[in-house]
Amino acid sequence: MTTPLSSSYAALEADLRARGIDVGETRAAIRALKIETPSWGYAQAGTRFKVFRHPAAARTIQEKLDDAALVHGLTGVCPTVAVHIPWDKTDDWAGVAKYAAERGLALGAVNPNLFQDNEYMLGSLCHPAAAVRKQAMIHMDYCLEIAKTIGSPAISLWLADGTNYPGQDSIRDRRRRLLDCLREYIARMPDGMILLIEYKLFEPAFYHTDLADWGAAFSMAGILGPKAKVLVDTGHHAPGTNIEYIVAWLLALDKLGGFHFNCRNYADDDLIVGSSQPFQLFAIFHELINGGKAGRAAEVAYMLDQSHSIENKIEAILQSVQNVQIAYAKALCVDRQALAEAQQAGDVLGAHRLLTAGFETDVRSLLTSIREEDGRPADPFQAFRASGVAEKLAAERGA
């Protein structure tokens, strides 16, 4: 059973043309947006308290790629897969890249893990002990070699580094240690590869986090130069933070590298993106279009980073992809010329209504039309659910 559409595509197209929106360009822009899925999104995951095991979850990097290929086949917009080291550790990365290519995929960002080893209790690249910082750099170099082997465009770095108590360590010294490590590292990165610097308000450190907000990440990226940019995880902010404001500033400063899309209610909840805050996601894409070219979203890395603890893994990814597409399509439906005129005239509510008119546009028929024209299912989620693949994978993979 498919979700009924509230308006036909013909009526929507007429409405968009009346707003002065180029429908052909809008369709092309939607097709052009690619979303990278995370290998760990297909595997077993859990809350902070328990892992609820799913029998169909992928167990190996090959099974993760099989599931990612299924998602890409249904959607047509997920051609790359981010990997996490050592969660995806293998002795044959060239073979894994070949395995991905045979399934119509490429490997994307490489994510080092600098938070699980016992030695990292007091930090990794910021640790007061030089021996621990060296251990972290060895892992970072290992990830860099993987990135070179698989042709990855980016190293995506998130640090759990921070302190729990005032006086535990020198905040200034920790910043210097981090900067020294990253300067050394980025000098070894080849041209064409970027370092995506992620930030997080708190957790697991609770007094201070070494990269706690976009300002810290931006200042670090600014010092490191053009090979370093900021990665915005939509779940890594304080309640009420205006993420679209951060996006607008980073775009203007040419330091927005990409996103980890998810949804938060209280902290880093890692829920399905757009599930409870769809307007925020829409507003983010509105700013991405404002900072892009030719009426399209800026060319940055669009990645999912979600922990599907109680949902079917593939279904959760499919729902996330559809939510991102819907938010982007709605943002493309904003009458930007009329909006600019209202803003210039100081028409506060007129401008607000023009923006929300885009958000309130029912774009499902537009997306359905594009998918069907491209030979994809009208509703990838429902197509997967009706296919019986989830049951087949559960039987093959077991609990």
C-alpha positions in Angstrom: 0.0 0.0 0.0 1.4 3.4 -1.0 0.9 6.7 0.7 -1.8 8.7 -1.2 -0.6 11.9 -2.8 -2.4 15.0 -1.7 -2.0 16.6 -5.2 -1.2 15.3 -8.7 2.2 16.0 -10.2 0.5 18.1 -13.0 -1.1 20.4 -10.4 2.3 20.7 -8.5 4.1 21.5 -11.7 1.6 24.2 -12.6 2.0 25.6 -9.1 5.8 25.7 -9.3 5.7 27.4 -12.7 3.4 30.0 -11.2 6.1 30.7 -8.6 8.6 31.3 -11.4 10.5 28.0 -10.6 12.2 26.2 -13.5 10.7 22.7 -13.1 13.3 21.1 -15.4 16.2 22.5 -13.4 14.5 21.5 -10.1 14.2 17.9 -11.3 17.9 18.0 -12.4 18.9 19.4 -9.0 17.1 16.7 -7.1 18.8 14.0 -9.3 22.2 15.6 -8.7 22.1 15.4 -4.9 24.0 12.3 -3.8 23.8 11.0 -0.2 26.6 8.8 1.3 25.4 6.1 3.5 27.5 4.8 6.5 28.7 1.2 6.7 27.9 1.2 10.4 24.3 2.0 9.6 23.8 -1.5 8.2 25.4 -3.3 11.1 24.3 -4.1 14.7 24.0 -0.9 16.8 22.6 0.0 20.1 21.7 2.6 22.6 24.1 3.6 25.4 22.5 0.8 27.4 21.9 -2.2 25.2 22.2 -3.6 21.7 18.9 -5.0 20.4 20.1 -7.5 17.8 18.5 -7.6 14.4 18.9 -10.9 12.6 19.1 -9.2 9.2 21.9 -6.8 10.2 25.1 -7.0 8.2 28.0 -8.7 9.8 30.9 -8.0 7.4 32.1 -5.2 5.2 30.9 -7.2 2.2 27.4 -7.6 3.7 27.3 -3.9 4.4 28.2 -3.2 0.8 25.6 -5.6 -0.4 22.9 -3.8 1.7 24.2 -0.4 0.5 24.0 -1.6 -3.1 20.4 -2.5 -2.5 19.7 1.0 -1.1 21.4 2.6 -4.1 19.5 0.3 -6.5 16.2 1.4 -5.0 17.0 5.1 -4.7 19.6 5.8 -7.3 21.2 8.5 -5.1 23.5 6.6 -2.7 26.5 5.6 -4.8 29.1 5.9 -2.0 29.6 4.2 1.4 31.6 5.7 4.3 33.8 3.3 6.2 34.9 3.3 9.9 38.2 1.9 11.0 38.6 -0.6 12.8 34.8 -1.4 12.6 35.4 -2.3 8.9 38.9 -3.5 9.2 40.2 -5.8 6.5 43.6 -6.9 5.1 42.5 -6.3 1.5 41.2 -2.8 1.0 41.9 -3.0 -2.8 39.7 -6.1 -2.9 36.9 -4.4 -0.9 37.0 -1.4 -3.3 36.7 -3.8 -6.2 33.8 -5.6 -4.4 32.1 -2.3 -4.1 32.7 -1.3 -7.7 31.2 -4.6 -8.9 28.0 -3.6 -7.1 27.9 -0.1 -8.6 29.3 1.6 -5.5 32.5 3.5 -4.4 34.0 3.8 -1.0 33.7 7.3 0.5 35.0 9.0 3.6 37.3 7.1 5.9 36.4 7.6 9.6 39.3 6.9 12.1 38.3 5.6 15.6 40.2 7.4 18.3 37.9 6.7 21.2 37.7 3.0 21.9 41.2 2.0 23.0 41.9 2.0 26.8 44.9 4.3 26.2 42.5 7.0 25.1 40.8 7.5 28.5 42.4 10.9 28.8 42.3 11.7 25.1 44.0 10.7 21.8 45.5 13.6 19.8 45.2 15.9 22.8 46.5 13.3 25.4 49.1 14.7 27.8 51.4 11.7 27.0 53.4 11.8 23.8 53.3 8.0 23.5 49.5 8.0 23.4 49.5 10.8 20.8 51.9 8.8 18.7 49.6 5.8 18.9 46.7 7.9 17.7 48.8 9.3 14.8 49.8 5.7 13.8 46.1 4.9 13.5 45.5 8.1 11.6 48.3 7.3 9.1 46.9 3.8 8.7 43.5 5.4 7.8 45.3 7.7 5.4 46.8 4.7 3.6 43.4 3.1 3.3 42.0 6.3 1.9 44.7 6.4 -0.7 44.2 2.8 -1.6 40.4 3.1 -2.1 40.5 6.5 -3.7 38.6 8.2 -0.8 38.1 12.0 -1.0 38.1 12.6 2.7 39.2 11.7 6.2 36.3 12.4 8.5 37.7 13.1 12.0 35.7 13.1 15.3 37.5 13.3 18.6 36.1 12.2 21.9 38.9 14.2 23.6 38.1 16.4 26.5 38.2 16.6 30.3 35.6 15.9 33.1 37.0 18.1 35.8 38.3 21.7 36.1 42.1 21.5 36.4 42.3 18.0 35.0 44.5 19.2 32.2 45.5 22.5 30.5 42.9 23.5 27.9 45.5 25.6 26.0 48.1 22.8 26.0 45.5 20.3 24.7 44.7 22.7 21.8 48.4 23.1 21.0 48.9 19.3 21.0 45.9 18.8 18.7 47.1 21.5 16.3 50.6 20.1 16.2 49.3 16.6 15.3 46.9 17.8 12.6 49.5 20.1 11.0 51.8 17.1 10.7 49.0 14.9 9.4 47.6 17.3 6.8 51.0 17.8 5.3 51.0 14.1 4.4 47.5 14.2 2.8 47.6 14.2 -1.0 46.1 17.0 -3.1 42.4 16.5 -3.7 41.8 14.9 -0.3 40.3 16.9 2.6 40.2 16.6 6.3 36.7 17.0 7.6 36.8 18.3 11.2 33.7 17.3 13.2 32.7 18.9 16.6 30.5 17.8 19.4 29.1 19.8 22.4 29.7 17.1 25.0 30.0 13.3 25.6 32.0 11.5 26.7 33.8 14.6 28.1 31.6 16.7 30.4 33.7 19.6 31.6 35.1 20.6 28.3 35.4 19.0 24.9 38.5 19.9 22.8 36.4 20.4 19.6 33.1 21.4 21.2 31.5 23.7 18.6 31.7 25.1 15.1 33.9 27.9 16.2 36.6 25.6 17.5 36.4 23.4 14.4 36.4 26.5 12.1 39.4 28.0 13.8 41.3 24.7 13.5 40.4 24.4 9.8 41.4 28.0 9.2 44.9 27.4 10.6 45.3 24.2 8.7 44.5 25.7 5.4 42.4 24.7 2.3 42.7 20.9 2.9 40.7 21.2 6.1 37.0 22.0 6.4 34.3 21.7 9.0 31.8 18.8 9.2 28.4 19.6 10.7 26.7 16.7 12.5 23.1 17.8 13.0 22.9 16.0 16.3 25.9 17.6 18.0 24.5 20.9 19.2 22.9 22.4 22.3 19.1 22.6 22.4 17.7 25.5 20.3 20.9 25.9 18.3 20.2 27.5 14.9 22.1 25.0 12.7 21.1 26.7 9.5 22.9 29.9 10.8 26.0 27.9 11.2 25.6 26.5 7.7 25.2 30.0 6.2 28.3 31.3 8.0 30.5 28.3 7.1 29.4 28.5 3.4 30.2 32.2 3.3 33.7 31.5 4.8 34.2 28.6 2.3 34.8 26.2 5.2 31.8 23.9 5.1 33.0 20.5 4.2 29.9 18.4 4.7 27.3 16.9 6.9 26.5 13.9 9.1 22.7 13.9 8.9 20.7 12.6 11.8 18.1 13.9 14.3 18.4 14.9 17.9 15.8 15.6 20.6 18.0 15.9 23.7 21.7 15.1 22.8 23.5 13.0 20.2 20.4 10.8 19.7 21.4 9.6 16.2 17.8 9.2 15.1 16.5 9.2 11.5 17.2 12.6 10.0 14.0 14.7 9.6 12.0 12.4 11.8 11.0 15.0 14.4 12.5 18.3 13.1 11.7 18.4 9.4 11.6 22.2 9.2 15.1 22.4 10.5 16.3 20.1 7.8 14.4 22.1 5.2 15.9 25.4 6.5 19.4 23.9 6.3 18.8 23.0 2.7 17.4 26.5 2.0 20.8 28.0 3.2 22.7 25.4 1.2 20.9 26.5 -1.9 21.5 30.2 -1.0 25.2 29.4 -0.8 25.3 27.1 -3.8 25.5 27.8 -7.5 22.8 27.9 -10.2 20.0 27.4 -7.7 21.4 24.1 -6.4 22.7 23.0 -3.0 26.4 23.7 -2.4 28.7 20.9 -3.4 29.7 19.5 -0.1 29.7 15.9 1.3 26.1 14.8 2.3 26.5 11.8 4.6 24.2 10.0 7.0 25.4 9.1 10.5 22.7 7.4 12.4 22.4 4.5 14.9 19.4 2.4 14.1 18.9 0.6 17.4 15.3 -0.6 17.1 14.6 -0.3 13.4 15.4 -2.5 10.5 18.7 -1.3 9.2 17.9 -1.0 5.5 14.5 0.4 6.1 15.9 3.1 8.4 18.5 4.1 5.7 15.8 4.3 3.1 13.6 6.5 5.2 16.5 8.8 6.0 17.3 9.1 2.3 13.7 9.9 1.4 13.5 12.5 4.2 16.6 14.3 2.9 15.2 14.3 -0.6 11.9 15.7 0.6 13.6 18.5 2.5 15.8 19.4 -0.4 12.9 19.3 -2.9 10.8 21.6 -0.6 13.8 24.0 -0.4 14.0 24.1 -4.2 10.3 25.1 -4.2 10.9 28.4 -2.5 10.2 31.5 -4.7 13.6 33.1 -4.1 13.0 36.2 -6.2 9.8 37.0 -4.3 11.5 36.2 -1.0 14.4 38.6 -1.8 11.9 41.3 -2.7 10.0 40.8 0.6 13.2 40.8 2.6 14.4 44.0 0.9 11.1 45.7 1.6 11.2 44.7 5.2 8.0 42.6 4.9 8.7 40.4 7.9 5.7 38.1 7.7 5.4 38.2 3.9 9.0 36.9 3.7 8.3 34.3 6.4 5.2 33.1 4.5 7.1 32.8 1.3 9.7 30.6 3.0 7.1 28.4 4.7 5.2 28.0 1.5 8.1 26.1 0.2 8.1 23.9 3.3 4.4 23.3 3.0 4.6 22.2 -0.6 3.7 18.5 -1.1 6.7 17.3 -3.2 6.0 13.6 -3.0 4.5 13.5 -6.5 7.6 15.3 -7.9 9.9 12.7 -6.3 7.7 9.9 -7.5 7.7 11.2 -11.0 11.6 11.4 -11.0 12.0 7.9 -9.6 9.6 6.4 -12.1 11.2 8.2 -15.0 14.6 6.8 -13.9 13.1 3.3 -13.6 13.1 3.3 -9.7 10.3 2.3 -7.4 7.9 5.1 -6.7 8.4 4.5 -2.9 11.7 2.8 -2.2 10.7 2.1 1.4 7.5 0.3 0.5 9.2 -1.5 -2.4 11.8 -2.9 0.0 9.2 -3.9 2.6 7.1 -5.7 -0.1 10.1 -7.5 -1.6 10.6 -10.0 1.2 14.4 -9.3 1.2 14.4 -8.4 4.9 13.1 -11.8 5.8 15.5 -13.5 3.4 18.5 -11.7 4.9 17.3 -12.6 8.5 17.1 -16.2 7.5 20.6 -16.2 6.0 22.4 -14.1 8.6 20.7 -15.3 11.7 20.5 -13.6 15.1 
